């Protein structure tokens, strides 16, 4: 159960990727996207933002198709001879080192030779990236509802004050906290940064009592709409970067994305708190 805002629907349309190749006589092309290259990764990060050895032809081929393709990082894929290419918004491409072929979609390890379970390697990679990016957010920039007693785990939730399922989740906050789950909120005004939802969520972040203000505004109350230096716009852009498509969007401590509302017991089960 998830709600998608106007800005997010537009982003989804923009993020459609078409391959520039002749496939059974049909020519398709990568749609134009705005460039957003990421800065170098922090020390100890598990991914790289530079072009690795052997990937230059692939990069040249992608930029020949679309000079503005927003590449965030390139890395050797688990398939021999292929590189993974992360595109702004959580899109992943796979391409051959010689730049002749590009694949979109999820890459799975079948476990055929070892008998292991099937693993979605693409989502596994995304989780590593999310974990790195989310770990860089200072705790002071989030509105935190701590666990009751000893914390067992935490989740970070992109939230919108006008989202019905965000309001439902927040109304059940005591249930999450009693199960030992600390909830750390990040702002994601679905309607965009020029919307009434943005103004209201900034008011909560800038309140003297952010917890109380967020609770009040999600319950439909009117709060004083203070303004201050705040992280709302940066958190919104981070959500777009990691592929948030609606709210609530739950990110676990391991980097897994759980889109939509989950009741307390179900969330506890999904994060391994049986």
N, C-alpha and C positions, 0 to 999 in steps of 0.2 A: 504494500500500500504506500504509494508515493505520489506526490503532487509535483507537477512540472510547470514552471513559470514561463511567461512569454519569452524572456531573454534566453532561457534554456532551450526552448523549442527552436529558436532562431539559431542558436549555437549548434544544435544537432544537424540542422539543414546544412550549415556551413561546413561541418566536419565530415560530410560524406566524401569519401576518397574514391576516385575512378582511375583506373590504370590506363596509361597512354601506351597502347599496343594494339595490334591488329589481332582480334580474337574472332575466328570464324567469319572474317570479312567485315566485322563491326569495329569502328574506331572509337575508343573512349579515352577520356583524358582526366588527369588529376584536376580537381576544381581549384580555383584560386583561393588561397588562404593567406592571412596576414602573418608575416614572419615574426616569430618570437623565439629567439635563440637564448638558451639558458646560460648563466654564468658558469665558470668552472665548478665542478663538484667539490664539496668540502672534504677535508682530509678524512680518510677512513670510509668514505662513501663507497657503496658497492657498484656504482656505475660510473661511466665516463662521458664527458661531453665533447671530447675531441674526436676527430676521425681516426679510427684505429688503422693500423697497417693492413693493407689489402682491400680497404673499403673505398678508396678514392674513385674508382670507376663507378661504383654504385651511387655515390654522392653526385658525381657528374651526371649520371643518367637521370636521377631524380630532379636535379636542378635544370636539366634540359627539358624535362616534361613540364616543370613548374619552378621557375627561378625563386618563387616566394614560399616554397613549401616549408612549413615551420618545424624543422628538425630540432628536437631537444637533445637526443643522444643516439649514438650508434655503438653497437657491441656485437661480438661474435654470437651467433645463435647456436642452439643445440644441434641443429641440422648442419652436417658437414657442408662447407662451401657457401653457407648463408650468413648474412648479418641481420640482426634485428634493428629496426629504425623506429624510435619513439617519436610520435608527432604530437604537437600541442593538443591537449584535451583527452589524452589517454588512448589515442589511436596507435596501433602498432602495425608496421609493415615488416615483411621479410623480403630480402632481395639477395640475388646471387652476387658474388664478389665481382664478376665481370660486368654487372649492370644490365644484363640482358633480360632478366626476369624479376618480377615483383609479385608478391603474394599478400593478400589481405586476409585477416581472420585469425582464429585461435590456433595455436600450436600445441598439440597434445603428445605426451610420451605414453605409448601404449603399454609398456612393461611386458611386451611379448616374450622377450628372451629370458627375463628374470622372474616373470610371474608377479611382478609388482602391480599395484593399482594404477589405473589410468590417472595421469596428472596433467592438468592444464598448465603448461609451462608459461604461456603468455600471461595468465592471471597471476601466476607465481611471481613472475618478473614485475608486474605492476605493483604487487603487494610490497616488494622490496623498495621500489621507488616511493610509494606512498609513505611507508614507514620512515624513510629517510627525510622526506619533506615535512611530514607531520612532527617529527622529533625536533625540527628546527623552530617550531612555534613556541615562544616563551609561555610558561604556564600563566603568567600574569596577564597575558593578552586574551585568555579564555575566561569565560564565566563558568566556574566549577561548582558542581554539586557533589560534595564528597560522600564516600561510602559510610555507612553506619558501622562503627567498630573498625576492625582491621580490614583495610582494602584488599580485595582478592584480584581485581583487575580494573582496567579503565577502558572507556571508549571515548572517542572524539566525534562529536556530532555536528555536522553542518545544519544549521537551523534557520528558519524564517518565522517571524512573529505572526504572520497572517496565514500560515499553512495549517490546515485543519489537523493533519496527522502529527505535525510538530506540537500542536496544542494538546492533542491526545497523549502523546508520549510524555510531555512535560507534566501533565496532570497525574501521571503515574510515577513521578520521580521517586517518591518514597519507596515504591516497590523495587526499583533498580538499586537504590542505595542500601536497602535492607538486605539485598542479596550480595552485598560487598562490591557493587559496581560503582566506580566513580565516573560521573558524567562530566565531560569537558566540552563545552559548547564553543563552536566557531560560527561566525555570522555568514549567512548566505541569503541575502534578500533576493528572492527569485525574480522579481520584476525588474531588477537592475539597480544601478547606483544613482539613478535620478528619480527613484520611486518613493512613494509614501512609506512603503515597508522599510526602505533604507533609512529614512529619517527616524522612524520609530525604533529600529534596532540600534541605531547610533545612540538614541536617547537612553536605551537600557544600558549600553556599554559605558556611557558617560555619567550614569547616575551614581550618587553617593553609595547606594546599595544596589549593585548590578543584579544580584540574585533576586532581590525583591522586585526590582523594576521589570526584569524579564518575566517573572512569574505574573506580575500584574498585567503587563501588556498582552501576554499570551492568553490571559483570561478575559480580555476585552476591555480592560480598564484604561483610562486615559492617564498618561504619565507626563511629567515635565520633560519636554524634548530638549534637553541640554545638548550642546555640541562641545567637542573637545578633540584633542589629538587622540585618534582611535585607530584600531587595526581592521575595521570592518571592510574597507575596500580591498586591503591586501588579502584578507581571508576569503573574500568573494572571488578574487582572481586566483587564489590557490585552489579553491574548489573547481573552478573552470579548468585549471591546469591538470588536475588529477582525474577529470572526467565526471564530476558531480553533474547529474542531469535532473535532479529534483531533490526535494526535502521531505522528511529528514534523510540525511545520508550519513550512515554510521560507519566510522573507520575504527577497526579494532586495534589493539596494541601491537598486533603482528602485521598491520597494514592491509588487512582484508577489508574490502568495501561491502557493506550490507545495506543496499538501498531500501528505503522505506521504513515504516513503523514496525517494530517488533515488541510484543508485550514482554514484561520483565522476565518471566520464566523462560520464554523462547530465546530471548537474547542471551540469558545466562547459559543455556544449552549450546547456543551457536559459538560462544567463546570458550567453551570447555569447563564451565562451572556447573557441573552436574550436582 
